[in-house]
Every structure is written in C-alpha cells, then in structure tokens.
Amino acid sequence: MSVQTAHNQALVEALSLELDSGEAEAIALAIEIKADRLLIDERIGRGVAQRYGVKITGLLGVLVAAKKNNLIPELKPILDQLISQAKFRVHPDLYCQILQDADEVDVAD
C-alpha cells in the first residue's frame, strides 16, 4: 500500500473551499490520475466529484458488488451492523433498494 498526494495543490485548495481536506485531496488525485472510480460516501463530496466528471461509488455500492460476486454471503447483516455500530446513515428507502439490488428482498415484500 502506498500513499499518494495530488500534485495540483491549487485544485486541492479550491476544492477545500467546499470540502474537508481529505475529500479535496481524493477528488484532485482522482482527476489527476484519471481514476476509473472514486470511493466516496459524503453527499457534498459526491456532488463535487461528479461536477468534475469523476465517476463515483460508495460503500453500499461496493457491498452490493461484493455480494453479487459471492465475496460475502449476505449483505443485510453487514448493513445492519454498519448502521447500529458505526452509525452509518442510510435512508430507509435506500436501505430497501440496496437489499433488492443484492437480491436479498423480494420486490413484493
């Protein structure tokens, strides 16, 4: 594992006017290295990244992909644990949608 910083510190500073320094650095680096995708969950950061043309995904997207690729047996227990123990916030509609996307809830439920 290596740590990489963005070379374009002017962009980092500009992004820091809207975001915290970590998100600003991550978005600037994603732009700089032409990343395929940026893992980011914070709503404002996601919006800024998209505004700059950066493709994004969040933790929930990673978990759905892990389930679909049989890397985890079930998503619901992990999601419930994130909510209860890590205070991860998920809107109830999104919670249901994620479980449907992971084929863990019948659409008729």
N, C-alpha and C positions, 0 to 999 in steps of 0.2 A: 504494500500500500504506500502511496506517495501523496504528498500534499502539494497542490499546485495553486499558484495565485495568478490572477489576471494581470496581464501586462498593462492593459489600458486602465490606469488608475483614474483618469479623467472620467471615464464611463462609470467606474465604481463610485466615484464621488457624486456624480449626477444621479445615479440610482439610489444612493444613500439619502437623498433628499426625500424619497418616498418610502424607503425600506430600511430594515436594520442592516448592519454592515455585512453579516453573513449571507443574507439573501442577495444583496447588491453584488457581492463578490461572486457568488454562484452564478447569477444571471450573466454577469460580464464575462466570466470564464466560459460559460456555455456558448455565448455568442462568439467568443474568440476562437475556441477550438472546434466550432461548428458541431457541437454535440448533437447526437441523434435525439436525445431527450433529456430533460432536467427533472429530477425528482424534487418536487416542492409541494407542500400542502397548504401553506398560508394563502388565504384568499387574495389579498392585495398583491403579494409576490407573484402568484399565478397570473393575475391580470397583467402585471407589468411584463412578465416574461412573454406572454402571448402577444402583447403590444409590440415587442421587439422581434416577433416571429420565431420564438423558441418553442419547440414542442415540449409539452409537459406531461407528467403523470404524477400521481400522488401515491401515498402509502396504500390506499384502498385499491388502486389500480394494480399495484404490484402484488397485493394479496390475491386478487381475483386471478391474475395471470399465474401465480403460484399454484392455485387450486386447479385451474384448467390444465396445467402442465404436470399435475399429480405430484407436486413438490410438498404439498400439505394435504392431509386427508379431509379436513373441514375448515371452513373459513369462520363460521359463526362463533365457535369458542374463542378464537383469536380476537375477533372483532369485539366480542363482549368483554374480554379481558382488557383490551386497549381502552375501552370506554370506562370500565369500572376501576382499573388500577392506574392507568396512565392519564386518565381524564381527557382522553381523545374525544373530541366533539364531533358527532355525526348526526345530521338531521334525520329524524325518523323516516322520512321518505327516501333519503339516500341509503339508509340502513337497509330498508326493504329492497331497494333496487340492486344494491351490491349483492345481497343474498340471492336474488333472482339471477343476476349475472353469473354467479358462481354455481348455479343450478342446485341451490340448497333450499329453495322455497318454490312450491308450486304456484304458478301465476294466479290460480283460482283461490288461493288462501287469502 
